Amino acid sequence: MSDYYWDTQIEYLRNTRWLYYNDDYLEFLVTKVWKIHKPVNIIDYGCGYGYLGIKLLPLLPEGSTYTGIDKGEELIRKAKDIFHNLPYQTEFIAEDIERFEVGTKYDIAMCHAFLLHMNDPTSILGKMKDSVRDKGKVICFETHWIANMANYGFDDLEPSQVIRLGILQKLFEADAKSGGKQGNIGIRIPIILSQLGLNHVECRVSDKVNFLDRNMDRDSKYKLFRSLREDGIGQEPGDEMEIIDNLMSRGLTEEEAKAQYEAELKFSKEFGEDFWLTCAPNMKITFGTVVHK
């Protein structure tokens, strides 16, 4: 059994990625925004089980290739299994990206919900840039947690009762400074890519707005509720003292930590299958053109 955390989270990844984008929006990005009209060679940093390959290869010109690299050996095995009988040219590499040197030049380097877990995302973006040919692209799908948290709509609850934006922003910023998850990295990537010398840097936002509708059919409602819950929405916070101590160790005052715990507890008690909820993940999709001088 692998001791790499994400090797144990394959089902979570497969159950939640669909919450982020509509397929027609991804097609729009490929054809209208990135204007990919001839075969390309893609490398995906932190590929997991190959999610980006699954979504993008059917949209790319025939002859395009997809290389995925990830530290998780179980994730790479799952990716190989998924693509084994699919009509695409793929390669999967089980390596630690922070130490691995790619060498080969690609047309596009991509990542998805990966940089938020990196201690030094700028160095990873530099590696991505260096793995791309002149005039190629770096494309990043990354989180912007505070924008996500600001995009909840409820029927009977006021958002301020369960989404404490000021406290959460303080917590996210403290985590990033302490070497923890950089949950707002998505909104910083345009700046970093420009600082790394990429040209024509642009940023889009994911299009999906998930609507848990009390009146939707039972199977669809259960699937959406289960995926939202698995993605962290409305989960029970756990032991009160343990959670408060943890929040205080991450930079919150005791008063802020108690308020955050109470908000999470209230949400967990209210949230169920027969609950009206709209929420937008607000992933930031940043891309730029590599110029080698």
C-alpha positions in Angstrom: 0.0 0.0 0.0 1.4 3.4 -1.0 2.0 5.9 1.8 1.5 8.8 -0.6 -1.7 10.6 0.4 -3.2 11.1 -3.0 -2.7 7.5 -3.9 -5.5 6.9 -1.3 -7.8 9.5 -2.7 -8.5 8.2 -6.2 -12.2 7.8 -5.7 -12.5 11.2 -4.2 -10.8 12.7 -7.2 -13.0 10.8 -9.6 -16.2 11.7 -7.7 -15.5 15.5 -7.6 -13.7 16.7 -10.7 -17.0 16.8 -12.7 -18.2 19.6 -10.4 -15.8 22.2 -11.9 -16.5 22.5 -15.7 -19.1 21.9 -18.3 -17.8 19.9 -21.3 -18.9 22.6 -23.8 -16.8 25.2 -22.0 -13.7 23.1 -22.2 -14.4 22.6 -25.9 -14.8 26.4 -26.2 -11.4 26.9 -24.6 -9.7 24.4 -26.9 -11.1 25.7 -30.1 -11.9 29.4 -29.6 -9.6 30.6 -26.9 -6.4 28.5 -27.3 -7.2 27.9 -31.0 -5.6 24.4 -31.1 -6.2 23.3 -34.6 -3.3 21.0 -35.2 -1.9 18.1 -33.2 -0.1 19.1 -30.0 2.1 17.2 -27.5 0.9 17.9 -23.9 2.6 17.3 -20.5 0.4 17.3 -17.4 2.2 18.1 -14.1 0.5 16.3 -11.2 -1.7 14.4 -13.6 -3.3 12.2 -11.0 -5.4 9.5 -12.8 -5.2 11.5 -16.1 -8.3 13.7 -15.6 -7.1 16.4 -18.0 -6.2 13.8 -20.6 -9.7 12.2 -20.3 -11.4 15.6 -20.8 -9.2 17.2 -23.4 -7.9 14.4 -25.7 -11.3 13.9 -27.4 -11.4 17.6 -28.1 -7.9 17.9 -29.5 -6.8 17.3 -33.2 -6.1 13.7 -34.1 -2.5 12.8 -33.5 -2.2 14.8 -30.3 -0.3 13.1 -27.4 -0.6 13.3 -23.6 2.2 12.7 -21.1 1.2 12.6 -17.4 3.7 12.9 -14.5 2.8 12.3 -10.9 4.4 11.2 -7.7 1.6 8.8 -6.9 2.4 5.3 -8.2 -1.2 4.1 -7.6 -2.5 7.2 -9.5 -0.2 6.4 -12.4 -1.3 2.8 -12.4 -4.9 3.9 -12.5 -4.2 6.3 -15.4 -2.5 3.5 -17.4 -5.5 1.3 -16.8 -8.0 4.0 -17.9 -6.1 4.8 -21.1 -5.1 1.2 -22.0 -8.0 0.7 -24.4 -8.5 4.3 -25.5 -7.3 5.4 -29.0 -4.8 8.0 -27.8 -1.0 8.1 -27.6 -0.2 8.5 -23.9 2.7 8.1 -21.5 2.6 8.1 -17.7 5.6 8.7 -15.5 5.7 8.1 -11.7 8.2 10.6 -10.4 8.5 13.4 -7.9 8.0 16.5 -10.0 10.0 18.7 -7.6 13.1 16.6 -8.4 12.4 15.3 -11.9 13.9 17.0 -15.0 11.6 16.7 -18.0 14.1 17.4 -20.7 11.8 16.7 -23.7 10.1 19.8 -25.1 6.3 19.9 -25.4 3.8 22.2 -27.1 1.8 22.7 -23.9 2.5 22.2 -20.2 -0.6 21.9 -18.0 -1.6 21.4 -14.4 -4.9 21.0 -12.6 -5.5 21.7 -8.8 -1.8 20.9 -8.3 0.1 24.1 -7.5 -1.9 24.7 -4.3 -0.1 21.7 -2.8 3.4 22.9 -3.8 5.7 24.7 -1.3 7.2 26.6 -4.2 4.7 27.0 -7.0 6.9 29.5 -8.8 9.7 27.0 -9.3 7.2 24.4 -10.6 5.9 27.0 -13.1 9.5 27.6 -14.1 9.9 23.9 -14.8 6.6 23.9 -16.8 7.9 26.9 -18.8 11.2 25.2 -19.5 9.5 22.0 -20.8 7.6 23.9 -23.5 8.9 24.8 -27.0 9.2 28.3 -28.2 5.7 29.8 -28.8 4.1 26.9 -26.8 1.8 27.5 -23.9 1.6 27.0 -20.1 -2.0 26.4 -19.0 -3.0 26.2 -15.3 -6.4 25.2 -13.8 -6.0 26.2 -10.2 -8.0 27.1 -7.1 -9.2 30.4 -5.8 -10.7 29.4 -2.5 -12.0 32.7 -1.3 -13.8 33.4 -4.6 -15.3 29.9 -4.2 -16.5 30.6 -0.7 -18.1 33.9 -1.8 -20.2 32.0 -4.4 -22.7 30.1 -2.3 -26.5 30.7 -2.4 -28.9 29.2 0.1 -32.7 29.2 0.5 -33.2 29.6 4.3 -29.7 30.5 5.4 -27.9 33.8 5.2 -24.4 33.1 3.7 -22.8 35.1 6.5 -24.1 32.6 9.0 -22.1 29.7 7.6 -19.4 31.3 5.3 -17.2 33.6 7.4 -15.2 35.2 4.6 -13.0 37.4 6.7 -11.9 34.5 8.9 -11.5 32.2 6.0 -9.3 34.7 4.1 -7.1 35.2 7.1 -6.8 31.4 7.4 -6.0 30.8 3.7 -3.3 33.5 3.8 -1.8 32.2 7.0 -1.7 28.6 5.6 0.1 29.9 2.5 2.7 31.8 4.5 3.4 28.8 6.7 4.0 26.4 3.8 0.6 24.9 3.8 -1.9 24.7 1.0 -1.9 27.8 -1.2 -5.6 27.8 -1.9 -5.7 31.2 -3.5 -2.8 30.4 -5.9 -5.1 30.5 -8.9 -5.5 34.3 -8.8 -1.7 34.8 -8.4 -0.7 32.7 -11.4 -1.1 35.4 -14.0 1.3 37.6 -12.1 3.8 34.8 -11.7 3.7 33.8 -15.4 4.3 37.4 -16.4 7.2 37.6 -14.0 8.6 34.4 -15.6 8.6 36.1 -19.0 5.6 34.5 -20.6 3.7 36.7 -23.2 0.0 37.2 -23.8 -0.9 36.0 -20.3 -4.7 35.7 -19.8 -7.0 34.3 -17.1 -10.5 32.8 -17.3 -12.8 31.4 -14.7 -14.5 28.0 -14.6 -18.1 28.1 -15.9 -19.8 25.5 -13.7 -22.4 26.5 -11.2 -23.7 23.5 -9.3 -27.4 23.6 -8.3 -28.6 21.2 -5.8 -32.4 21.3 -6.5 -34.8 19.8 -4.0 -37.1 19.1 -7.1 -34.5 17.4 -9.3 -34.8 13.6 -9.9 -33.7 11.4 -7.1 -30.7 9.8 -8.7 -29.2 13.1 -10.0 -29.9 14.8 -6.6 -28.1 12.0 -4.7 -25.1 12.0 -7.1 -24.7 15.8 -6.8 -25.2 15.8 -3.0 -22.7 13.0 -2.5 -20.1 14.7 -4.7 -20.5 18.1 -3.0 -20.2 16.5 0.4 -17.1 14.6 -0.7 -15.6 17.9 -2.0 -15.9 19.3 1.6 -19.2 21.1 1.5 -21.3 20.7 4.7 -19.0 18.1 6.3 -19.2 17.7 10.1 -16.2 19.6 11.6 -15.3 16.9 14.1 -14.2 17.2 17.8 -14.8 20.8 18.9 -11.7 21.3 21.0 -9.4 19.6 18.5 -10.7 21.7 15.6 -10.5 25.0 17.6 -6.9 24.2 18.7 -6.0 23.4 15.1 -7.5 26.6 13.8 -5.7 28.6 16.5 -2.4 26.9 15.6 -3.0 28.1 12.0 -3.2 31.7 13.0 -6.8 32.4 14.2 -7.7 33.9 17.5 -9.7 31.8 20.0 -12.8 33.9 19.2 -12.3 33.5 15.4 -11.7 29.8 15.8 -14.9 29.3 17.8 -16.9 31.3 15.3 -15.5 29.2 12.4 -16.2 26.0 14.2 -19.8 27.0 15.0 -20.4 28.1 11.4 -19.1 24.8 10.0 -21.2 22.9 12.6 -24.4 24.9 11.7 -23.8 24.2 8.0 -23.3 20.5 8.5 -26.6 20.2 10.4 -28.5 22.1 7.8 -27.0 20.5 4.7 -28.8 17.5 3.3 -30.2 16.0 0.1 -33.4 18.1 0.4 -31.5 21.4 0.6 -31.4 24.1 -2.0 -27.9 25.1 -2.7 -26.1 26.9 -5.6 -22.3 27.1 -5.6 -19.6 27.9 -8.1 -16.0 26.5 -7.7 -14.4 29.5 -9.3 -11.3 27.7 -10.6 -9.0 30.2 -12.3 -7.7 29.1 -15.8 -4.5 31.0 -16.6 -2.4 30.6 -19.8 0.5 32.3 -21.5 2.8 31.9 -24.4 6.5 30.8 -23.8 9.2 32.8 -25.6 12.7 31.4 -25.5 15.3 34.1 -26.1 
